[in-house]
Amino acid sequence: MKKILTSLALVGLVAAGTAAFAAEEAHNAAAPTHFPINEPKEMSWSFTGPFGTYDKAQLQRGLKVYKEVCSACHSMNLVAFRTLEGLGYSEAQVKSFAAEYTIHDGPNDAGDMFDRPGKPSDHFPAPFANEEAAAASNGGAARPTCRCWPRHAVSSAASRASSSISSRSMPRAAPTTSIRC
């Protein structure tokens, strides 16, 4: 009698487990019903593949957006001004653009730090003095840097001909199509 009751209890547990599993599968198949889920479409981008190119006008607009909006909070301190030649700017335009920024440099012969106009070899200055100042202005969390600069923004001629371009001036992130602040 004990074996029969144990067998019936075991069969009941298996049946209940199977019913619960079937109910869970039915629920997962129906969810979500409150919004449509569309599969992403395959897109053809101009910058894909080994011979892809970027739209220089789009990159110049992105630089303008960064300068006017994003640079108040986000840093692009891993990007040198000289890489702007890859965006279609002339050497004179890059020098003029770099001179618009004030670079904190030094020490000089007297051991003092000083400010000077930027040069093409300088990197974009950070908006805050250090990580702690950046975190304090943002409620305790520092904002990310804008390292998502397209890799092809550096002109191939400049990257091959000049050994002075350091790896720090090259971006480390994958190219993106939008700038998020």
C-alpha positions, -999 to 999 in steps of 0.1 A, spaced: 0 0 0 29 23 9 45 17 -25 12 25 -43 8 58 -25 44 67 -31 40 59 -68 8 80 -71 24 109 -53 54 107 -77 31 106 -107 12 136 -94 44 156 -89 56 148 -124 22 157 -139 21 190 -119 57 198 -131 48 191 -167 17 212 -165 37 241 -149 64 238 -176 37 238 -204 20 269 -188 54 287 -186 61 279 -223 27 291 -233 33 324 -214 67 329 -229 53 323 -264 27 350 -259 49 376 -243 53 405 -250 19 415 -265 19 451 -254 44 464 -280 55 452 -314 89 436 -316 105 441 -351 136 423 -362 164 447 -372 168 452 -409 201 447 -427 215 481 -436 242 490 -460 266 517 -446 292 536 -465 318 529 -438 315 491 -436 341 468 -449 378 473 -454 374 499 -481 346 518 -464 346 556 -463 330 582 -440 311 612 -451 334 641 -442 306 666 -440 288 644 -415 320 641 -394 325 679 -395 289 684 -383 296 659 -355 327 679 -345 306 711 -345 280 694 -323 307 682 -299 323 717 -297 290 735 -291 271 710 -270 290 680 -257 323 695 -248 308 712 -217 306 679 -199 324 653 -220 361 650 -228 378 641 -260 412 643 -245 425 612 -263 421 629 -297 448 653 -310 439 684 -330 461 671 -358 437 643 -365 412 669 -378 431 669 -411 415 636 -418 381 653 -417 390 674 -446 403 705 -428 435 721 -441 466 725 -419 458 762 -415 423 754 -404 435 729 -379 460 754 -365 432 780 -362 409 755 -346 435 744 -321 444 781 -312 408 786 -301 415 764 -271 436 774 -241 460 747 -230 473 746 -194 510 739 -199 543 740 -181 563 743 -161 583 771 -177 619 780 -168 607 795 -135 588 763 -126 554 779 -130 524 765 -150 511 788 -177 483 789 -203 489 791 -240 470 788 -272 466 753 -285 488 737 -312 479 709 -336 500 685 -316 479 691 -285 450 670 -275 415 684 -269 414 698 -233 392 681 -207 363 702 -194 372 694 -158 405 696 -139 404 659 -128 381 629 -124 369 641 -89 358 675 -103 340 658 -131 322 634 -107 313 662 -83 296 681 -111 276 651 -121 263 638 -88 291 615 -80 297 598 -114 322 610 -140 308 614 -175 324 591 -202 349 605 -226 339 608 -263 365 582 -276 341 570 -302 359 591 -329 358 573 -362 390 554 -370 392 567 -406 391 603 -394 429 602 -393 440 606 -428 459 576 -441 487 598 -454 492 614 -420 491 581 -402 517 565 -425 540 594 -431 543 607 -396 558 586 -369 550 613 -344 513 603 -343 511 584 -310 486 555 -304 470 578 -278 456 600 -305 440 571 -323 405 561 -311 400 529 -292 363 524 -297 343 511 -327 330 537 -350 295 551 -343 270 570 -364 257 593 -337 270 613 -308 252 608 -275 257 633 -247 
